Amino acid sequence: MSRPMTMKAVRIHAYGGPEVLRYEDAPLPAVGADDLLVEVRCAAVNPVDWKIREGWLQEKLAYALPLVLGWDVSGVVVEAGSGVTQFRSGDAVYARPDIMRNGCYAEYVAINAHEAARKPEKMSHAAAAGVPLAALTAWKALFDEAGLRSGQTVLVHAASGGVGSFAVQLAKAFGAIVVATTSTPNVEAVRALGADRVVDYRIDNFATRVRDVDVVLDTLGGEVQERSWRCLRAGGTLVSIVSPPDAAAARVHEAHAKYAWVVPDGARLAMLADMIDAGKIRTVIDSLLPLAQAAAAHERSRSGHARGKIVLAVRND
């Protein structure tokens, strides 16, 4: 595959609202010895993208601007660095790249080869792009942090969202009992993902209807996190992907408090690809937009009403 000198990308030159997203020409990323240069087919949008764009995470993540956003990708390898042995040009891959490097709202992205895995064979690039960040986050929260086991019960909040939809499927795949919260329009969709019980938060108060679960997955924070303690059994675990749960509250409720921050993991993505090809996991796609409409995609994500993943199409699948 030929390698151009420049590419189209969506970058920010300053922090702010959706208007700071610029669809423009940008230099091709440099490729290190351990890197892959990936021709991006699709990139998914996640809440962390607009939080970075708005400047929420400046103290935690110090970037040099301009910055290409987006850390969920599915594409095709164009070039492999001199130290890469597991991939070659033409391989279809997917990844959650290092969030401290330029991201995937672009025609090309450079990623460390260990962050990538071969794309699931039975998934389109659009569906595959929606997997890495959300599925890895759900896995880390449920299994690495909370230690969820077969036969245990987990309460998954916002189960129709990106992380929530994968959390429901992963928990079921490993034998857990799943209680899920969502809004009225999404109840049947969440049941279809495998939830054993769905609580419609527009009708019912989950904090009075759910009791003695082993794990709560908090994807919302704030007062939802605060009210979730009473749903746990003694010795249970509340794990959040939003903010570290209050340790004092954990002591009061005789529970454990955990916080999950996702990291790249190509080996786990390879395992997830096997599960996908076996029909155990699927991506729910809320919307598919062209790269130039990244601002609209951010507004959709920011609304909190997306059902599943928002995906940007960079090239035809």
C-alpha positions in Angstrom: 0.0 0.0 0.0 1.3 3.5 -0.9 2.1 6.0 1.8 1.0 9.6 1.3 2.7 12.6 2.9 -0.4 14.2 4.5 -3.8 13.0 5.6 -7.2 14.4 6.5 -7.8 14.5 10.3 -10.0 16.1 12.9 -7.9 18.0 15.4 -8.2 20.5 18.2 -5.9 23.5 18.5 -7.4 24.7 21.7 -9.8 23.3 24.3 -13.5 24.2 24.1 -16.9 23.3 22.6 -17.6 21.2 19.4 -16.6 24.3 17.3 -12.9 23.7 18.1 -12.9 20.4 16.1 -11.2 21.1 12.8 -11.4 18.8 9.8 -8.1 19.6 8.1 -4.9 18.4 6.5 -2.4 17.0 9.0 1.0 15.4 8.7 1.2 11.6 8.6 2.2 10.2 12.0 5.8 9.0 12.6 6.2 5.2 12.8 8.5 3.8 15.4 10.2 0.4 15.4 7.4 -1.1 17.5 4.6 0.6 15.7 2.0 -0.1 13.1 0.8 2.6 10.6 -2.9 1.8 10.3 -5.1 3.1 7.5 -8.2 4.0 9.5 -11.5 2.6 8.2 -13.6 3.6 11.3 -13.1 5.3 14.6 -15.5 5.2 17.5 -16.4 8.2 19.7 -16.3 7.9 23.5 -17.1 10.3 26.3 -13.4 10.7 27.1 -13.0 12.3 23.7 -15.3 15.3 24.5 -14.0 15.5 28.0 -10.5 15.9 26.7 -11.8 18.4 24.1 -13.5 20.5 26.8 -10.3 20.5 28.9 -11.7 18.4 31.8 -8.6 16.2 32.0 -5.8 18.7 31.5 -4.3 17.9 35.0 -4.3 14.1 34.3 -3.5 14.1 30.6 -1.0 16.8 29.4 -1.1 17.1 25.6 0.8 19.2 23.1 -1.7 20.8 20.7 -2.8 20.4 18.0 -4.2 17.0 19.0 -6.0 14.3 17.0 -8.8 12.9 19.2 -10.3 9.4 19.3 -8.9 6.2 20.8 -10.9 3.4 19.2 -10.0 2.2 15.8 -10.5 -0.5 13.2 -8.4 -0.4 10.0 -5.7 -2.0 7.8 -2.0 -2.1 8.4 0.0 -0.1 5.9 3.4 -0.4 7.4 5.0 -2.3 10.3 8.0 -1.1 12.2 11.3 -2.9 12.1 10.7 -4.5 15.5 7.2 -5.9 14.7 6.8 -9.6 13.9 3.2 -10.4 14.6 1.6 -8.1 11.9 2.3 -7.2 8.3 0.9 -4.9 5.6 -2.6 -5.8 4.7 -3.7 -7.2 8.1 -7.1 -5.9 9.3 -6.6 -4.9 13.0 -8.5 -3.1 15.8 -7.1 -1.4 18.9 -7.6 0.9 21.8 -4.3 2.9 21.3 -2.3 4.8 23.9 -4.4 7.8 24.9 -1.2 10.0 25.2 -0.6 9.7 21.5 -2.5 11.3 18.7 -5.7 9.5 18.1 -7.8 7.9 15.4 -10.0 10.7 14.0 -7.8 10.6 10.9 -7.0 8.7 7.8 -3.9 7.1 9.4 -2.8 6.5 13.0 0.4 5.1 14.4 -0.1 2.6 17.3 2.1 0.2 19.2 1.8 -3.3 17.8 1.1 -4.7 21.3 -2.0 -2.6 21.5 -3.6 -4.1 18.5 -5.2 -7.4 17.6 -6.6 -8.9 14.4 -10.1 -7.6 13.7 -12.9 -10.1 14.4 -13.5 -11.8 11.1 -17.3 -11.7 11.4 -17.5 -8.0 12.2 -17.4 -5.0 9.9 -14.9 -2.3 10.6 -17.7 0.0 11.9 -18.7 -2.7 14.5 -15.1 -3.6 15.3 -14.2 0.1 16.0 -16.9 0.2 18.7 -15.4 -2.7 20.7 -11.9 -1.9 22.1 -12.3 1.0 24.6 -15.8 0.0 25.8 -15.3 -3.7 26.0 -11.8 -3.4 27.6 -13.3 -1.0 30.2 -16.2 -3.3 31.0 -13.8 -6.3 31.3 -11.4 -4.4 33.6 -14.2 -3.1 35.8 -16.1 -6.4 36.1 -13.3 -9.0 36.3 -10.0 -7.3 37.1 -11.3 -4.8 39.7 -14.6 -6.3 41.0 -13.6 -10.0 40.6 -17.0 -11.0 39.2 -17.5 -14.8 39.1 -20.0 -17.2 37.6 -23.2 -17.3 39.6 -22.8 -13.9 41.2 -25.2 -11.0 40.5 -24.1 -7.7 39.0 -26.1 -4.5 38.7 -25.0 -2.7 35.4 -26.0 1.0 35.2 -26.8 2.6 31.8 -26.8 -0.8 30.2 -27.8 0.5 26.8 -24.6 2.7 26.5 -21.3 1.7 25.1 -19.6 0.2 28.2 -22.9 -1.0 29.7 -23.9 -2.9 26.6 -20.6 -4.8 26.6 -20.8 -5.3 30.4 -24.1 -7.0 30.1 -22.9 -9.4 27.4 -19.5 -10.2 29.1 -21.1 -10.8 32.5 -23.6 -13.2 30.9 -20.9 -14.9 28.8 -19.1 -15.8 32.1 -22.2 -17.0 33.9 -23.2 -14.0 36.0 -26.8 -12.9 36.7 -27.3 -9.5 35.3 -29.6 -6.7 36.6 -29.6 -3.7 34.4 -30.8 -0.1 34.5 -31.9 1.8 31.4 -34.7 4.1 30.2 -38.1 3.1 28.8 -37.1 3.1 25.1 -34.2 0.8 25.7 -35.7 -1.8 27.9 -36.3 -4.5 25.2 -32.9 -3.8 23.6 -31.1 -4.4 27.0 -33.1 -7.6 27.5 -32.0 -8.7 24.0 -28.4 -8.3 25.2 -29.0 -10.9 27.8 -30.0 -9.0 31.0 -31.9 -11.2 33.4 -33.8 -8.3 34.9 -34.2 -4.7 33.6 -35.1 -1.8 35.8 -36.6 1.2 34.0 -35.2 4.2 35.9 -38.0 6.4 34.5 -40.6 4.2 36.3 -38.8 2.5 39.2 -36.2 3.6 41.8 -33.4 1.0 41.4 -32.2 1.8 45.0 -35.4 0.4 46.5 -35.9 -2.4 44.0 -32.5 -4.0 43.8 -30.9 -5.7 46.8 -28.0 -7.9 47.7 -26.0 -7.9 44.5 -22.4 -8.9 44.5 -21.1 -6.1 42.2 -22.4 -2.7 41.0 -20.9 -1.3 37.8 -21.3 2.5 38.0 -21.0 4.1 34.6 -22.7 7.4 35.7 -21.2 8.7 38.9 -22.8 11.4 41.1 -26.0 10.5 42.9 -26.4 7.2 41.0 -23.1 6.1 42.6 -24.2 7.3 46.0 -27.6 5.5 45.9 -26.0 2.3 44.6 -24.3 1.4 47.9 -27.6 0.2 49.3 -28.0 -2.3 46.5 -24.9 -4.3 47.6 -24.7 -7.3 49.9 -22.2 -7.0 52.8 -18.8 -7.6 51.3 -19.9 -6.7 47.8 -18.0 -4.3 45.4 -19.0 -1.0 43.8 -16.7 -0.4 40.8 -16.9 2.9 39.0 -15.5 3.9 35.6 -16.4 7.6 36.3 -14.8 8.6 39.6 -13.3 6.7 42.6 -16.1 5.7 44.9 -16.1 7.1 48.4 -14.0 5.0 50.8 -16.0 6.2 53.8 -19.2 5.1 52.2 -17.8 1.7 51.4 -16.9 1.2 55.1 -20.4 2.2 56.2 -21.9 -0.3 53.9 -19.3 -3.0 54.6 -18.4 -3.0 50.9 -15.4 -2.6 48.6 -14.7 0.5 46.5 -12.9 0.2 43.2 -12.1 2.4 40.2 -11.4 1.2 36.7 -9.2 3.1 34.2 -8.8 1.3 30.9 -5.4 0.7 29.4 -4.5 -0.8 25.9 -4.4 -4.5 25.8 -3.9 -6.3 22.5 -3.9 -9.8 24.0 -7.3 -9.2 25.6 -8.6 -7.8 22.3 -7.5 -11.0 20.6 -9.5 -13.0 23.1 -12.5 -10.7 22.7 -12.2 -11.2 18.9 -12.6 -14.9 19.5 -15.7 -14.4 21.6 -17.1 -12.1 18.9 -16.5 -14.6 16.1 -18.2 -17.3 18.4 -21.3 -15.1 18.6 -21.0 -14.3 22.3 -20.6 -10.5 21.9 -21.8 -7.9 19.4 -21.6 -4.2 19.0 -24.7 -2.0 19.3 -24.2 0.9 16.9 -26.2 4.0 17.7 -25.1 6.0 14.7 -22.5 6.0 11.9 -21.3 9.4 10.7 -18.6 10.6 8.3 -15.3 11.8 9.9 -16.1 15.5 8.9 -19.1 15.3 11.2 -17.1 14.7 14.4 -18.7 17.7 16.1 -22.2 16.2 15.6 -20.9 12.9 17.0 -19.6 14.6 20.0 -22.9 16.4 20.6 -24.7 13.0 20.4 -22.2 11.5 22.9 -22.5 14.5 25.2 -26.3 14.1 25.3 -26.0 10.9 27.2 -28.8 9.3 25.1 -26.8 7.2 22.6 -27.8 3.6 22.4 -24.5 1.8 22.0 -21.6 3.2 20.1 -21.2 6.3 17.9 -18.9 5.6 15.0 -17.1 7.8 12.5 -16.6 6.3 9.0 -13.2 7.4 7.7 -13.2 5.2 4.6 -15.8 2.8 3.1 -15.8 -0.5 5.0 
